[in-house]
Amino acid sequence: MTKKERQKQEKEILALASKCGLQTNYFFVTTFERYRKLLEILEGLEKTIDEVGEMTTKEYVKGRENIVVNPAINAYNNTTAHANKTAETLLKIIKGFREEDKGKDVDPLMELLNGGK
């Protein structure tokens, strides 16, 4: 997915969130921003891996070089795992918000967190 396509989808998600009232939900907003940042980090790591390659050299104190796996790959894998967990959290927030809308009694704390009074 290109950056332009991702930004278009982000706008669509935010528009839908606005229609549902989620644009003022503290947890949705902060989690969505975190998810966007993780995707930006992944983009940078992908570029680094493409430029440097999967293998790189590491120079030791005495000047010896050793071939090692690019450390960006490990960072990429860790960031991907965090992005996936963040996406899961976003989906839980959306699902929980929809369930609240089904007519359950409104908890004052939840109303405040969702941007209410």
Contact map, one row per residue, 1 for C-alpha under 8 A:
111011000000000000000000000000000000000000000000000000000000000000000000000000000000000000000000000000000000000000000
111111000000000000000000000000000000000000000000000000000000000000000000000000000000000000000000000000000000000000000
111111100000000000000000000000000000000000000000000000000000000000000000000000000000000000000000000000000000000000000
011111110000000000000000000000000000000000000000000000000000000000000000000000000000000000000000000000000000000000000
111111111000000000000000000000000000000000000000000000000000000000000000000000000000000000000000000000000000000000000
111111111100000000000000000000000000000000000000000000000000000000000000000000000000000000000000000000000000000000000
001111111110000000000000000000000000000000000000000000000000000000000000000000000000000000000000000000000000000000000
000111111111000000000000000000000000000000000000000000000000000000000000000000000000000000000000000000000000000000000
000011111111100000000000000000000000000000000000000000000000000000000000000000000000000000000000000000000000000000000
000001111111110000000000000000000000000000000000000000000000000000000000000000000000000000000000000000000000000000000
000000111111111000000000000000000000000000000000000000000000000000000000000000000000000000000000000000000000000000000
000000011111111100000000000000000000000000000000000000000000000000000000000000000000000000000000000000000000000000000
000000001111111110000000000000000000000000000000000000000000000000000000000000000000000000000000000000000000000000000
000000000111111111000010000000000000000000000000000000000000000000000000000000000000000000000000000000000000000000000
000000000011111111100000000000000000000000000000000000000000000000000000000000000000000000000000000000000000000000000
000000000001111111110000000000000000000000000000000000000000000000000000000000000000000000000000000000000000000000000
000000000000111111111110000000000000000000000000000000000000000000000000000000000000000000000000000000000000000000000
000000000000011111111110000000000000000000000000000000000000000000000000000000000000000000000000000000000000000000000
000000000000001111111100000000000000000000000000000000000000000000000000000000000000000000000000000000000000000000000
000000000000000111111110000000000000000000000000000000000000000000000000000000000000000000000000000000000000000000000
000000000000000011111111100000000000000000000000000000000000000000000000000000000000000000000000000000000000000001000
000000000000000011111111100110000000000000000000000000000000000000000000000000000000000000000100100000000000000001000
000000000000010011011111100110000000000000000000000000000000000000000000000000000000000000000000000000000000000000000
000000000000000000001111110110000000000000000000000000000000000000000000000000000000000000000000000000000000000011100
000000000000000000001111111110000000000000000000000000000000000000000000000000000000000000000000000000000000000011100
000000000000000000000001111111000000000000000000000000000000000000000000000000000000000000000000000000000000000011100
000000000000000000000000111111100000000000000000000000000000000000000000000000000000000000001000000000000000000010000
000000000000000000000111111111110000000000000000000000000000000000000000000000000000000001001100000000000000000000000
000000000000000000000111111111111000000000000000000000000000000000000000000000000000000000000000000000000000000000000
000000000000000000000000011111111100000000000000000000000000000000000000000000000000000000000000000000000000000000000
000000000000000000000000001111111110000000000000000000000000000000000000000000000000010011000000000000000000000000000
000000000000000000000000000111111111000000000000000000000000000000000000000000000000000001000000000000000000000000000
000000000000000000000000000011111111100000000000000000000000000000000000000000000000000000000000000000000000000000000
000000000000000000000000000001111111110000000000000000000000000000000000000000000000010000000000000000000000000000000
000000000000000000000000000000111111111000000000000000000000000000000000000000000010011000000000000000000000000000000
000000000000000000000000000000011111111100000000000000000000000000000000000000000000000000000000000000000000000000000
000000000000000000000000000000001111111110000000000000000000000000000000000000000000000000000000000000000000000000000
000000000000000000000000000000000111111111000000000000000000000000000000000000110110000000000000000000000000000000000
000000000000000000000000000000000011111111100000000000000000000000000000000000000010000000000000000000000000000000000
000000000000000000000000000000000001111111110000000000000000000000000000000000000000000000000000000000000000000000000
000000000000000000000000000000000000111111111000000000000000000000000000000000100000000000000000000000000000000000000
000000000000000000000000000000000000011111111100000000000000000000000000000100110000000000000000000000000000000000000
000000000000000000000000000000000000001111111110000000000000000000000000000000000000000000000000000000000000000000000
000000000000000000000000000000000000000111111111000000000000000000000000000000000000000000000000000000000000000000000
000000000000000000000000000000000000000011111111100000000000000000000001101100000000000000000000000000000000000000000
000000000000000000000000000000000000000001111111110000000000000000000000000100000000000000000000000000000000000000000
000000000000000000000000000000000000000000111111111000000000000000000000000000000000000000000000000000000000000000000
000000000000000000000000000000000000000000011111111110000000000000000001000000000000000000000000000000000000000000000
000000000000000000000000000000000000000000001111111111000000000000000101100000000000000000000000000000000000000000000
000000000000000000000000000000000000000000000111111111000000000000000000000000000000000000000000000000000000000000000
000000000000000000000000000000000000000000000011111110000000000000000000000000000000000000000000000000000000000000000
000000000000000000000000000000000000000000000001111111110000000000000100000000000000000000000000000000000000000000000
000000000000000000000000000000000000000000000001111111110000000000000100000000000000000000000000000000000000000000000
000000000000000000000000000000000000000000000000110111110000000000001100100000000000000000000000000000000000000000000
000000000000000000000000000000000000000000000000000111111000000000111100000000000000000000000000000000000000000000000
000000000000000000000000000000000000000000000000000111111100000000111100000000000000000000000000000000000000000000000
000000000000000000000000000000000000000000000000000000111110000011110000000000000000000000000000000000000000000000000
000000000000000000000000000000000000000000000000000000011111000011110000000000000000000000000000000000000000000000000
000000000000000000000000000000000000000000000000000000001111101111000000000000000000000000000000000000000000000000000
000000000000000000000000000000000000000000000000000000000111111111000000000000000000000000000000000000000000000000000
000000000000000000000000000000000000000000000000000000000011111100000000000000000000000000000000000000000000000000000
000000000000000000000000000000000000000000000000000000000001111100000000000000000000000000000000000000000000000000000
000000000000000000000000000000000000000000000000000000000011111110000000000000000000000000000000000000000000000000000
000000000000000000000000000000000000000000000000000000000011111111000000000000000000000000000000000000000000000000000
000000000000000000000000000000000000000000000000000000001111001111100000000000000000000000000000000000000000000000000
000000000000000000000000000000000000000000000000000000001111000111110000000000000000000000000000000000000000000000000
000000000000000000000000000000000000000000000000000000111100000011111000000000000000000000000000000000000000000000000
000000000000000000000000000000000000000000000000000000111100000001111100000000000000000000000000000000000000000000000
000000000000000000000000000000000000000000000000000001110000000000111110100000000000000000000000000000000000000000000
000000000000000000000000000000000000000000000000100111110000000000011111110000000000000000000000000000000000000000000
000000000000000000000000000000000000000000000000000000000000000000001111111000000000000000000000000000000000000000000
000000000000000000000000000000000000000000001001100000000000000000000111111100000000000000000000000000000000000000000
000000000000000000000000000000000000000000001000100001000000000000001111111110000000000000000000000000000000000000000
000000000000000000000000000000000000000000000000000000000000000000000111111111000000000000000000000000000000000000000
000000000000000000000000000000000000000000001000000000000000000000000011111111100000000000000000000000000000000000000
000000000000000000000000000000000000000001001100000000000000000000000001111111110000000000000000000000000000000000000
000000000000000000000000000000000000000000000000000000000000000000000000111111111000000000000000000000000000000000000
000000000000000000000000000000000000000000000000000000000000000000000000011111111100000000000000000000000000000000000
000000000000000000000000000000000000010011000000000000000000000000000000001111111110000000000000000000000000000000000
000000000000000000000000000000000000010001000000000000000000000000000000000111111111000000000000000000000000000000000
000000000000000000000000000000000000000000000000000000000000000000000000000011111111100000000000000000000000000000000
000000000000000000000000000000000000010000000000000000000000000000000000000001111111110000000000000000000000000000000
000000000000000000000000000000000010011000000000000000000000000000000000000000111111111000000000000000000000000000000
000000000000000000000000000000000000000000000000000000000000000000000000000000011111111100000000000000000000000000000
000000000000000000000000000000000000000000000000000000000000000000000000000000001111111110000000000000000000000000000
000000000000000000000000000000100110000000000000000000000000000000000000000000000111111111000000000000000000000000000
000000000000000000000000000000000010000000000000000000000000000000000000000000000011111111100000000000000000000000000
000000000000000000000000000000000000000000000000000000000000000000000000000000000001111111110000000000000000000000000
000000000000000000000000000000100000000000000000000000000000000000000000000000000000111111111000000000000000000000000
000000000000000000000000000100110000000000000000000000000000000000000000000000000000011111111100000000000000000000000
000000000000000000000000000000000000000000000000000000000000000000000000000000000000001111111110000000000000000000000
000000000000000000000000000000000000000000000000000000000000000000000000000000000000000111111111000000000000000000000
000000000000000000000000001100000000000000000000000000000000000000000000000000000000000011111111100000000000000000000
000000000000000000000100000100000000000000000000000000000000000000000000000000000000000001111111110000000000000000000
000000000000000000000000000000000000000000000000000000000000000000000000000000000000000000111111111000000000000000000
000000000000000000000000000000000000000000000000000000000000000000000000000000000000000000011111111100000000000000000
000000000000000000000100000000000000000000000000000000000000000000000000000000000000000000001111111110000000000000000
000000000000000000000000000000000000000000000000000000000000000000000000000000000000000000000111111111000000000000000
000000000000000000000000000000000000000000000000000000000000000000000000000000000000000000000011111111010000000000000
000000000000000000000000000000000000000000000000000000000000000000000000000000000000000000000001111111111100000000000
000000000000000000000000000000000000000000000000000000000000000000000000000000000000000000000000111111110000000000000
000000000000000000000000000000000000000000000000000000000000000000000000000000000000000000000000011111110000000000000
000000000000000000000000000000000000000000000000000000000000000000000000000000000000000000000000000111111000000000000
000000000000000000000000000000000000000000000000000000000000000000000000000000000000000000000000001111111100000000000
000000000000000000000000000000000000000000000000000000000000000000000000000000000000000000000000000100111110000000000
000000000000000000000000000000000000000000000000000000000000000000000000000000000000000000000000000100011111011000000
000000000000000000000000000000000000000000000000000000000000000000000000000000000000000000000000000000001111111000000
000000000000000000000000000000000000000000000000000000000000000000000000000000000000000000000000000000000111111100000
000000000000000000000000000000000000000000000000000000000000000000000000000000000000000000000000000000000011111110000
000000000000000000000000000000000000000000000000000000000000000000000000000000000000000000000000000000000111111111000
000000000000000000000000000000000000000000000000000000000000000000000000000000000000000000000000000000000111111111111
000000000000000000000000000000000000000000000000000000000000000000000000000000000000000000000000000000000001111111111
000000000000000000000001111000000000000000000000000000000000000000000000000000000000000000000000000000000000111111110
000000000000000000001101110000000000000000000000000000000000000000000000000000000000000000000000000000000000011111110
000000000000000000000001110000000000000000000000000000000000000000000000000000000000000000000000000000000000001111111
000000000000000000000000000000000000000000000000000000000000000000000000000000000000000000000000000000000000001111111
000000000000000000000000000000000000000000000000000000000000000000000000000000000000000000000000000000000000001100111
